[in-house]
Amino acid sequence: MSDASNDTATVIRDDRLIADRWTELDDETAIPAGTAPLVVTLARWRAERDALLAAGVPVGVRLANTEDVDDVFAEIADRPLLVLGFPKHDDGRALTQAKLLRGRLGYRGDVRVDGHILQDLVSVARRCGCNEIKPRADQELQGCLRALGEFSTAYQPAADGIESVFVRRRGRALPAG
Protein backbone atom coordinates (compact mmCIF):
# COMPACT_ATOMS: atom_id res chain seq x y z
CA MET A 1 0.00 0.00 0.00
CA SER A 2 1.30 3.40 -0.94
CA ASP A 3 1.63 6.13 1.65
CA ALA A 4 0.43 8.61 -0.96
CA SER A 5 -3.24 7.69 -0.85
CA ASN A 6 -5.88 5.66 0.90
CA ASP A 7 -6.44 2.09 -0.26
CA THR A 8 -10.25 2.12 -0.11
CA ALA A 9 -10.18 -1.45 1.19
CA THR A 10 -8.29 -0.30 4.30
CA VAL A 11 -9.54 1.49 7.40
CA ILE A 12 -7.99 2.67 10.63
CA ARG A 13 -9.42 0.60 13.45
CA ASP A 14 -8.32 1.01 17.05
CA ASP A 15 -5.20 2.93 15.93
CA ARG A 16 -3.98 0.45 13.32
CA LEU A 17 -4.56 -0.23 9.63
CA ILE A 18 -6.78 -3.20 8.80
CA ALA A 19 -8.59 -4.53 5.74
CA ASP A 20 -12.12 -3.23 5.48
CA ARG A 21 -14.31 -6.31 5.67
CA TRP A 22 -17.63 -4.44 5.27
CA THR A 23 -19.48 -4.14 1.95
CA GLU A 24 -21.59 -1.02 1.63
CA LEU A 25 -24.89 -1.41 -0.24
CA ASP A 26 -26.92 1.40 -1.70
CA ASP A 27 -30.70 1.26 -1.41
CA GLU A 28 -31.21 -0.40 -4.82
CA THR A 29 -28.55 -3.13 -4.92
CA ALA A 30 -29.82 -6.63 -4.23
CA ILE A 31 -28.65 -8.29 -1.04
CA PRO A 32 -25.72 -10.43 -2.16
CA ALA A 33 -25.30 -14.06 -1.22
CA GLY A 34 -22.18 -14.67 0.78
CA THR A 35 -20.54 -14.07 4.08
CA ALA A 36 -19.28 -10.48 3.82
CA PRO A 37 -20.73 -8.14 6.45
CA LEU A 38 -23.01 -5.47 4.98
CA VAL A 39 -23.62 -1.78 5.66
CA VAL A 40 -26.98 -0.34 4.65
CA THR A 41 -28.70 2.99 5.09
CA LEU A 42 -31.13 3.51 7.93
CA ALA A 43 -33.96 3.69 5.37
CA ARG A 44 -33.01 0.30 3.93
CA TRP A 45 -32.60 -1.18 7.42
CA ARG A 46 -36.12 -0.05 8.26
CA ALA A 47 -37.60 -1.34 4.99
CA GLU A 48 -35.74 -4.67 4.73
CA ARG A 49 -34.71 -5.60 8.26
CA ASP A 50 -36.09 -9.15 8.10
CA ALA A 51 -34.49 -9.91 4.72
CA LEU A 52 -31.16 -8.46 5.85
CA LEU A 53 -31.18 -10.50 9.04
CA ALA A 54 -32.14 -13.62 7.04
CA ALA A 55 -28.98 -13.18 4.96
CA GLY A 56 -27.10 -14.48 7.99
CA VAL A 57 -24.30 -11.90 7.92
CA PRO A 58 -23.54 -8.99 10.22
CA VAL A 59 -25.39 -5.85 9.15
CA GLY A 60 -24.23 -2.36 10.05
CA VAL A 61 -26.23 0.82 9.53
CA ARG A 62 -25.17 4.11 7.96
CA LEU A 63 -26.70 7.17 9.59
CA ALA A 64 -27.03 10.52 7.88
CA ASN A 65 -25.41 13.24 9.95
CA THR A 66 -28.86 14.84 10.20
CA GLU A 67 -30.29 11.84 12.09
CA ASP A 68 -31.17 12.37 15.72
CA VAL A 69 -29.43 9.38 17.30
CA ASP A 70 -31.67 9.61 20.37
CA ASP A 71 -34.71 9.05 18.14
CA VAL A 72 -33.33 6.08 16.18
CA PHE A 73 -31.18 4.34 18.77
CA ALA A 74 -33.76 1.71 19.72
CA GLU A 75 -33.77 0.54 16.07
CA ILE A 76 -29.98 0.27 15.73
CA ALA A 77 -28.68 -0.44 19.23
CA ASP A 78 -27.96 -4.08 18.43
CA ARG A 79 -26.06 -3.42 15.17
CA PRO A 80 -22.36 -4.31 15.27
CA LEU A 81 -21.30 -1.23 13.25
CA LEU A 82 -22.70 2.26 12.87
CA VAL A 83 -21.26 4.43 10.11
CA LEU A 84 -21.36 8.20 10.52
CA GLY A 85 -20.51 10.37 7.56
CA PHE A 86 -18.77 13.66 6.94
CA PRO A 87 -20.45 14.98 3.77
CA LYS A 88 -18.26 18.12 3.93
CA HIS A 89 -15.01 18.79 5.75
CA ASP A 90 -16.57 21.53 7.87
CA ASP A 91 -19.67 19.60 8.97
CA GLY A 92 -18.83 17.85 12.23
CA ARG A 93 -22.29 16.68 13.26
CA ALA A 94 -21.05 13.07 13.00
CA LEU A 95 -18.72 13.79 15.92
CA THR A 96 -21.67 14.87 18.05
CA GLN A 97 -23.54 11.71 17.02
CA ALA A 98 -20.55 9.57 18.03
CA LYS A 99 -20.23 11.29 21.40
CA LEU A 100 -23.94 10.78 22.10
CA LEU A 101 -23.83 7.14 21.00
CA ARG A 102 -20.87 6.33 23.23
CA GLY A 103 -21.81 8.54 26.16
CA ARG A 104 -25.48 9.05 26.84
CA LEU A 105 -26.70 6.02 24.87
CA GLY A 106 -23.97 3.58 25.89
CA TYR A 107 -23.47 2.02 22.44
CA ARG A 108 -20.71 -0.61 22.57
CA GLY A 109 -20.44 -1.70 18.92
CA ASP A 110 -18.05 -0.22 16.40
CA VAL A 111 -18.47 3.39 15.31
CA ARG A 112 -16.96 4.34 11.97
CA VAL A 113 -16.61 7.83 10.56
CA ASP A 114 -15.96 8.29 6.86
CA GLY A 115 -16.11 10.82 4.07
CA HIS A 116 -14.50 14.23 4.23
CA ILE A 117 -12.87 13.80 7.61
CA LEU A 118 -9.65 15.75 7.56
CA GLN A 119 -6.41 14.37 8.96
CA ASP A 120 -6.59 17.09 11.61
CA LEU A 121 -9.84 15.60 12.91
CA VAL A 122 -8.98 11.92 13.20
CA SER A 123 -7.82 12.25 16.81
CA VAL A 124 -10.95 14.26 17.61
CA ALA A 125 -13.09 11.53 16.02
CA ARG A 126 -11.38 8.93 18.18
CA ARG A 127 -11.90 11.04 21.32
CA CYS A 128 -15.60 11.31 20.44
CA GLY A 129 -15.89 7.52 20.30
CA CYS A 130 -15.13 6.53 16.71
CA ASN A 131 -12.94 3.45 16.80
CA GLU A 132 -12.90 3.13 12.99
CA ILE A 133 -11.90 5.87 10.57
CA LYS A 134 -12.15 5.62 6.81
CA PRO A 135 -10.59 8.69 5.24
CA ARG A 136 -11.27 9.75 1.67
CA ALA A 137 -9.50 7.81 -1.06
CA ASP A 138 -7.11 10.72 -1.72
CA GLN A 139 -5.92 10.99 1.88
CA GLU A 140 -2.76 9.43 3.28
CA LEU A 141 -3.61 6.57 5.62
CA GLN A 142 -0.19 6.71 7.26
CA GLY A 143 -0.59 10.44 7.89
CA CYS A 144 -4.00 9.89 9.44
CA LEU A 145 -2.57 7.10 11.57
CA ARG A 146 0.29 9.35 12.74
CA ALA A 147 -2.23 12.08 13.58
CA LEU A 148 -3.80 9.79 16.17
CA GLY A 149 -0.65 10.09 18.27
CA GLU A 150 -0.10 13.83 17.98
CA PHE A 151 -1.77 14.76 21.26
CA SER A 152 -0.85 13.10 24.53
CA THR A 153 -2.87 15.33 26.84
CA ALA A 154 -6.60 15.91 26.97
CA TYR A 155 -8.16 19.04 28.39
CA GLN A 156 -11.74 17.85 28.43
CA PRO A 157 -13.48 14.56 29.17
CA ALA A 158 -14.56 12.56 26.13
CA ALA A 159 -15.82 9.14 25.10
CA ASP A 160 -12.31 7.67 24.93
CA GLY A 161 -11.92 7.64 28.72
CA ILE A 162 -8.60 9.52 28.73
CA GLU A 163 -8.19 11.33 32.03
CA SER A 164 -8.03 15.09 31.50
CA VAL A 165 -5.04 17.11 32.62
CA PHE A 166 -7.26 18.89 35.15
CA VAL A 167 -8.29 15.63 36.83
CA ARG A 168 -4.65 14.49 36.91
CA ARG A 169 -3.52 17.78 38.43
CA ARG A 170 -6.29 17.65 41.03
CA GLY A 171 -5.22 14.13 41.94
CA ARG A 172 -1.61 15.21 42.48
CA ALA A 173 -2.67 18.14 44.63
CA LEU A 174 -4.40 15.90 47.17
CA PRO A 175 -2.37 15.20 50.31
CA ALA A 176 -1.21 11.60 50.78
CA GLY A 177 -3.02 9.48 53.35
ChimeraX commands (.cxc) that place a marker at each C-alpha (Angstrom):
marker #1 position 0.00,0.00,0.00 radius 0.5
marker #1 position 1.30,3.40,-0.94 radius 0.5
marker #1 position 1.63,6.13,1.65 radius 0.5
marker #1 position 0.43,8.61,-0.96 radius 0.5
marker #1 position -3.24,7.69,-0.85 radius 0.5
marker #1 position -5.88,5.66,0.90 radius 0.5
marker #1 position -6.44,2.09,-0.26 radius 0.5
marker #1 position -10.25,2.12,-0.11 radius 0.5
marker #1 position -10.18,-1.45,1.19 radius 0.5
marker #1 position -8.29,-0.30,4.30 radius 0.5
marker #1 position -9.54,1.49,7.40 radius 0.5
marker #1 position -7.99,2.67,10.63 radius 0.5
marker #1 position -9.42,0.60,13.45 radius 0.5
marker #1 position -8.32,1.01,17.05 radius 0.5
marker #1 position -5.20,2.93,15.93 radius 0.5
marker #1 position -3.98,0.45,13.32 radius 0.5
marker #1 position -4.56,-0.23,9.63 radius 0.5
marker #1 position -6.78,-3.20,8.80 radius 0.5
marker #1 position -8.59,-4.53,5.74 radius 0.5
marker #1 position -12.12,-3.23,5.48 radius 0.5
marker #1 position -14.31,-6.31,5.67 radius 0.5
marker #1 position -17.63,-4.44,5.27 radius 0.5
marker #1 position -19.48,-4.14,1.95 radius 0.5
marker #1 position -21.59,-1.02,1.63 radius 0.5
marker #1 position -24.89,-1.41,-0.24 radius 0.5
marker #1 position -26.92,1.40,-1.70 radius 0.5
marker #1 position -30.70,1.26,-1.41 radius 0.5
marker #1 position -31.21,-0.40,-4.82 radius 0.5
marker #1 position -28.55,-3.13,-4.92 radius 0.5
marker #1 position -29.82,-6.63,-4.23 radius 0.5
marker #1 position -28.65,-8.29,-1.04 radius 0.5
marker #1 position -25.72,-10.43,-2.16 radius 0.5
marker #1 position -25.30,-14.06,-1.22 radius 0.5
marker #1 position -22.18,-14.67,0.78 radius 0.5
marker #1 position -20.54,-14.07,4.08 radius 0.5
marker #1 position -19.28,-10.48,3.82 radius 0.5
marker #1 position -20.73,-8.14,6.45 radius 0.5
marker #1 position -23.01,-5.47,4.98 radius 0.5
marker #1 position -23.62,-1.78,5.66 radius 0.5
marker #1 position -26.98,-0.34,4.65 radius 0.5
marker #1 position -28.70,2.99,5.09 radius 0.5
marker #1 position -31.13,3.51,7.93 radius 0.5
marker #1 position -33.96,3.69,5.37 radius 0.5
marker #1 position -33.01,0.30,3.93 radius 0.5
marker #1 position -32.60,-1.18,7.42 radius 0.5
marker #1 position -36.12,-0.05,8.26 radius 0.5
marker #1 position -37.60,-1.34,4.99 radius 0.5
marker #1 position -35.74,-4.67,4.73 radius 0.5
marker #1 position -34.71,-5.60,8.26 radius 0.5
marker #1 position -36.09,-9.15,8.10 radius 0.5
marker #1 position -34.49,-9.91,4.72 radius 0.5
marker #1 position -31.16,-8.46,5.85 radius 0.5
marker #1 position -31.18,-10.50,9.04 radius 0.5
marker #1 position -32.14,-13.62,7.04 radius 0.5
marker #1 position -28.98,-13.18,4.96 radius 0.5
marker #1 position -27.10,-14.48,7.99 radius 0.5
marker #1 position -24.30,-11.90,7.92 radius 0.5
marker #1 position -23.54,-8.99,10.22 radius 0.5
marker #1 position -25.39,-5.85,9.15 radius 0.5
marker #1 position -24.23,-2.36,10.05 radius 0.5
marker #1 position -26.23,0.82,9.53 radius 0.5
marker #1 position -25.17,4.11,7.96 radius 0.5
marker #1 position -26.70,7.17,9.59 radius 0.5
marker #1 position -27.03,10.52,7.88 radius 0.5
marker #1 position -25.41,13.24,9.95 radius 0.5
marker #1 position -28.86,14.84,10.20 radius 0.5
marker #1 position -30.29,11.84,12.09 radius 0.5
marker #1 position -31.17,12.37,15.72 radius 0.5
marker #1 position -29.43,9.38,17.30 radius 0.5
marker #1 position -31.67,9.61,20.37 radius 0.5
marker #1 position -34.71,9.05,18.14 radius 0.5
marker #1 position -33.33,6.08,16.18 radius 0.5
marker #1 position -31.18,4.34,18.77 radius 0.5
marker #1 position -33.76,1.71,19.72 radius 0.5
marker #1 position -33.77,0.54,16.07 radius 0.5
marker #1 position -29.98,0.27,15.73 radius 0.5
marker #1 position -28.68,-0.44,19.23 radius 0.5
marker #1 position -27.96,-4.08,18.43 radius 0.5
marker #1 position -26.06,-3.42,15.17 radius 0.5
marker #1 position -22.36,-4.31,15.27 radius 0.5
marker #1 position -21.30,-1.23,13.25 radius 0.5
marker #1 position -22.70,2.26,12.87 radius 0.5
marker #1 position -21.26,4.43,10.11 radius 0.5
marker #1 position -21.36,8.20,10.52 radius 0.5
marker #1 position -20.51,10.37,7.56 radius 0.5
marker #1 position -18.77,13.66,6.94 radius 0.5
marker #1 position -20.45,14.98,3.77 radius 0.5
marker #1 position -18.26,18.12,3.93 radius 0.5
marker #1 position -15.01,18.79,5.75 radius 0.5
marker #1 position -16.57,21.53,7.87 radius 0.5
marker #1 position -19.67,19.60,8.97 radius 0.5
marker #1 position -18.83,17.85,12.23 radius 0.5
marker #1 position -22.29,16.68,13.26 radius 0.5
marker #1 position -21.05,13.07,13.00 radius 0.5
marker #1 position -18.72,13.79,15.92 radius 0.5
marker #1 position -21.67,14.87,18.05 radius 0.5
marker #1 position -23.54,11.71,17.02 radius 0.5
marker #1 position -20.55,9.57,18.03 radius 0.5
marker #1 position -20.23,11.29,21.40 radius 0.5
marker #1 position -23.94,10.78,22.10 radius 0.5
marker #1 position -23.83,7.14,21.00 radius 0.5
marker #1 position -20.87,6.33,23.23 radius 0.5
marker #1 position -21.81,8.54,26.16 radius 0.5
marker #1 position -25.48,9.05,26.84 radius 0.5
marker #1 position -26.70,6.02,24.87 radius 0.5
marker #1 position -23.97,3.58,25.89 radius 0.5
marker #1 position -23.47,2.02,22.44 radius 0.5
marker #1 position -20.71,-0.61,22.57 radius 0.5
marker #1 position -20.44,-1.70,18.92 radius 0.5
marker #1 position -18.05,-0.22,16.40 radius 0.5
marker #1 position -18.47,3.39,15.31 radius 0.5
marker #1 position -16.96,4.34,11.97 radius 0.5
marker #1 position -16.61,7.83,10.56 radius 0.5
marker #1 position -15.96,8.29,6.86 radius 0.5
marker #1 position -16.11,10.82,4.07 radius 0.5
marker #1 position -14.50,14.23,4.23 radius 0.5
marker #1 position -12.87,13.80,7.61 radius 0.5
marker #1 position -9.65,15.75,7.56 radius 0.5
marker #1 position -6.41,14.37,8.96 radius 0.5
marker #1 position -6.59,17.09,11.61 radius 0.5
marker #1 position -9.84,15.60,12.91 radius 0.5
marker #1 position -8.98,11.92,13.20 radius 0.5
marker #1 position -7.82,12.25,16.81 radius 0.5
marker #1 position -10.95,14.26,17.61 radius 0.5
marker #1 position -13.09,11.53,16.02 radius 0.5
marker #1 position -11.38,8.93,18.18 radius 0.5
marker #1 position -11.90,11.04,21.32 radius 0.5
marker #1 position -15.60,11.31,20.44 radius 0.5
marker #1 position -15.89,7.52,20.30 radius 0.5
marker #1 position -15.13,6.53,16.71 radius 0.5
marker #1 position -12.94,3.45,16.80 radius 0.5
marker #1 position -12.90,3.13,12.99 radius 0.5
marker #1 position -11.90,5.87,10.57 radius 0.5
marker #1 position -12.15,5.62,6.81 radius 0.5
marker #1 position -10.59,8.69,5.24 radius 0.5
marker #1 position -11.27,9.75,1.67 radius 0.5
marker #1 position -9.50,7.81,-1.06 radius 0.5
marker #1 position -7.11,10.72,-1.72 radius 0.5
marker #1 position -5.92,10.99,1.88 radius 0.5
marker #1 position -2.76,9.43,3.28 radius 0.5
marker #1 position -3.61,6.57,5.62 radius 0.5
marker #1 position -0.19,6.71,7.26 radius 0.5
marker #1 position -0.59,10.44,7.89 radius 0.5
marker #1 position -4.00,9.89,9.44 radius 0.5
marker #1 position -2.57,7.10,11.57 radius 0.5
marker #1 position 0.29,9.35,12.74 radius 0.5
marker #1 position -2.23,12.08,13.58 radius 0.5
marker #1 position -3.80,9.79,16.17 radius 0.5
marker #1 position -0.65,10.09,18.27 radius 0.5
marker #1 position -0.10,13.83,17.98 radius 0.5
marker #1 position -1.77,14.76,21.26 radius 0.5
marker #1 position -0.85,13.10,24.53 radius 0.5
marker #1 position -2.87,15.33,26.84 radius 0.5
marker #1 position -6.60,15.91,26.97 radius 0.5
marker #1 position -8.16,19.04,28.39 radius 0.5
marker #1 position -11.74,17.85,28.43 radius 0.5
marker #1 position -13.48,14.56,29.17 radius 0.5
marker #1 position -14.56,12.56,26.13 radius 0.5
marker #1 position -15.82,9.14,25.10 radius 0.5
marker #1 position -12.31,7.67,24.93 radius 0.5
marker #1 position -11.92,7.64,28.72 radius 0.5
marker #1 position -8.60,9.52,28.73 radius 0.5
marker #1 position -8.19,11.33,32.03 radius 0.5
marker #1 position -8.03,15.09,31.50 radius 0.5
marker #1 position -5.04,17.11,32.62 radius 0.5
marker #1 position -7.26,18.89,35.15 radius 0.5
marker #1 position -8.29,15.63,36.83 radius 0.5
marker #1 position -4.65,14.49,36.91 radius 0.5
marker #1 position -3.52,17.78,38.43 radius 0.5
marker #1 position -6.29,17.65,41.03 radius 0.5
marker #1 position -5.22,14.13,41.94 radius 0.5
marker #1 position -1.61,15.21,42.48 radius 0.5
marker #1 position -2.67,18.14,44.63 radius 0.5
marker #1 position -4.40,15.90,47.17 radius 0.5
marker #1 position -2.37,15.20,50.31 radius 0.5
marker #1 position -1.21,11.60,50.78 radius 0.5
marker #1 position -3.02,9.48,53.35 radius 0.5
marker link #1:1,2 radius 0.2
marker link #1:2,3 radius 0.2
marker link #1:3,4 radius 0.2
marker link #1:4,5 radius 0.2
marker link #1:5,6 radius 0.2
marker link #1:6,7 radius 0.2
marker link #1:7,8 radius 0.2
marker link #1:8,9 radius 0.2
marker link #1:9,10 radius 0.2
marker link #1:10,11 radius 0.2
marker link #1:11,12 radius 0.2
marker link #1:12,13 radius 0.2
marker link #1:13,14 radius 0.2
marker link #1:14,15 radius 0.2
marker link #1:15,16 radius 0.2
marker link #1:16,17 radius 0.2
marker link #1:17,18 radius 0.2
marker link #1:18,19 radius 0.2
marker link #1:19,20 radius 0.2
marker link #1:20,21 radius 0.2
marker link #1:21,22 radius 0.2
marker link #1:22,23 radius 0.2
marker link #1:23,24 radius 0.2
marker link #1:24,25 radius 0.2
marker link #1:25,26 radius 0.2
marker link #1:26,27 radius 0.2
marker link #1:27,28 radius 0.2
marker link #1:28,29 radius 0.2
marker link #1:29,30 radius 0.2
marker link #1:30,31 radius 0.2
marker link #1:31,32 radius 0.2
marker link #1:32,33 radius 0.2
marker link #1:33,34 radius 0.2
marker link #1:34,35 radius 0.2
marker link #1:35,36 radius 0.2
marker link #1:36,37 radius 0.2
marker link #1:37,38 radius 0.2
marker link #1:38,39 radius 0.2
marker link #1:39,40 radius 0.2
marker link #1:40,41 radius 0.2
marker link #1:41,42 radius 0.2
marker link #1:42,43 radius 0.2
marker link #1:43,44 radius 0.2
marker link #1:44,45 radius 0.2
marker link #1:45,46 radius 0.2
marker link #1:46,47 radius 0.2
marker link #1:47,48 radius 0.2
marker link #1:48,49 radius 0.2
marker link #1:49,50 radius 0.2
marker link #1:50,51 radius 0.2
marker link #1:51,52 radius 0.2
marker link #1:52,53 radius 0.2
marker link #1:53,54 radius 0.2
marker link #1:54,55 radius 0.2
marker link #1:55,56 radius 0.2
marker link #1:56,57 radius 0.2
marker link #1:57,58 radius 0.2
marker link #1:58,59 radius 0.2
marker link #1:59,60 radius 0.2
marker link #1:60,61 radius 0.2
marker link #1:61,62 radius 0.2
marker link #1:62,63 radius 0.2
marker link #1:63,64 radius 0.2
marker link #1:64,65 radius 0.2
marker link #1:65,66 radius 0.2
marker link #1:66,67 radius 0.2
marker link #1:67,68 radius 0.2
marker link #1:68,69 radius 0.2
marker link #1:69,70 radius 0.2
marker link #1:70,71 radius 0.2
marker link #1:71,72 radius 0.2
marker link #1:72,73 radius 0.2
marker link #1:73,74 radius 0.2
marker link #1:74,75 radius 0.2
marker link #1:75,76 radius 0.2
marker link #1:76,77 radius 0.2
marker link #1:77,78 radius 0.2
marker link #1:78,79 radius 0.2
marker link #1:79,80 radius 0.2
marker link #1:80,81 radius 0.2
marker link #1:81,82 radius 0.2
marker link #1:82,83 radius 0.2
marker link #1:83,84 radius 0.2
marker link #1:84,85 radius 0.2
marker link #1:85,86 radius 0.2
marker link #1:86,87 radius 0.2
marker link #1:87,88 radius 0.2
marker link #1:88,89 radius 0.2
marker link #1:89,90 radius 0.2
marker link #1:90,91 radius 0.2
marker link #1:91,92 radius 0.2
marker link #1:92,93 radius 0.2
marker link #1:93,94 radius 0.2
marker link #1:94,95 radius 0.2
marker link #1:95,96 radius 0.2
marker link #1:96,97 radius 0.2
marker link #1:97,98 radius 0.2
marker link #1:98,99 radius 0.2
marker link #1:99,100 radius 0.2
marker link #1:100,101 radius 0.2
marker link #1:101,102 radius 0.2
marker link #1:102,103 radius 0.2
marker link #1:103,104 radius 0.2
marker link #1:104,105 radius 0.2
marker link #1:105,106 radius 0.2
marker link #1:106,107 radius 0.2
marker link #1:107,108 radius 0.2
marker link #1:108,109 radius 0.2
marker link #1:109,110 radius 0.2
marker link #1:110,111 radius 0.2
marker link #1:111,112 radius 0.2
marker link #1:112,113 radius 0.2
marker link #1:113,114 radius 0.2
marker link #1:114,115 radius 0.2
marker link #1:115,116 radius 0.2
marker link #1:116,117 radius 0.2
marker link #1:117,118 radius 0.2
marker link #1:118,119 radius 0.2
marker link #1:119,120 radius 0.2
marker link #1:120,121 radius 0.2
marker link #1:121,122 radius 0.2
marker link #1:122,123 radius 0.2
marker link #1:123,124 radius 0.2
marker link #1:124,125 radius 0.2
marker link #1:125,126 radius 0.2
marker link #1:126,127 radius 0.2
marker link #1:127,128 radius 0.2
marker link #1:128,129 radius 0.2
marker link #1:129,130 radius 0.2
marker link #1:130,131 radius 0.2
marker link #1:131,132 radius 0.2
marker link #1:132,133 radius 0.2
marker link #1:133,134 radius 0.2
marker link #1:134,135 radius 0.2
marker link #1:135,136 radius 0.2
marker link #1:136,137 radius 0.2
marker link #1:137,138 radius 0.2
marker link #1:138,139 radius 0.2
marker link #1:139,140 radius 0.2
marker link #1:140,141 radius 0.2
marker link #1:141,142 radius 0.2
marker link #1:142,143 radius 0.2
marker link #1:143,144 radius 0.2
marker link #1:144,145 radius 0.2
marker link #1:145,146 radius 0.2
marker link #1:146,147 radius 0.2
marker link #1:147,148 radius 0.2
marker link #1:148,149 radius 0.2
marker link #1:149,150 radius 0.2
marker link #1:150,151 radius 0.2
marker link #1:151,152 radius 0.2
marker link #1:152,153 radius 0.2
marker link #1:153,154 radius 0.2
marker link #1:154,155 radius 0.2
marker link #1:155,156 radius 0.2
marker link #1:156,157 radius 0.2
marker link #1:157,158 radius 0.2
marker link #1:158,159 radius 0.2
marker link #1:159,160 radius 0.2
marker link #1:160,161 radius 0.2
marker link #1:161,162 radius 0.2
marker link #1:162,163 radius 0.2
marker link #1:163,164 radius 0.2
marker link #1:164,165 radius 0.2
marker link #1:165,166 radius 0.2
marker link #1:166,167 radius 0.2
marker link #1:167,168 radius 0.2
marker link #1:168,169 radius 0.2
marker link #1:169,170 radius 0.2
marker link #1:170,171 radius 0.2
marker link #1:171,172 radius 0.2
marker link #1:172,173 radius 0.2
marker link #1:173,174 radius 0.2
marker link #1:174,175 radius 0.2
marker link #1:175,176 radius 0.2
marker link #1:176,177 radius 0.2
view
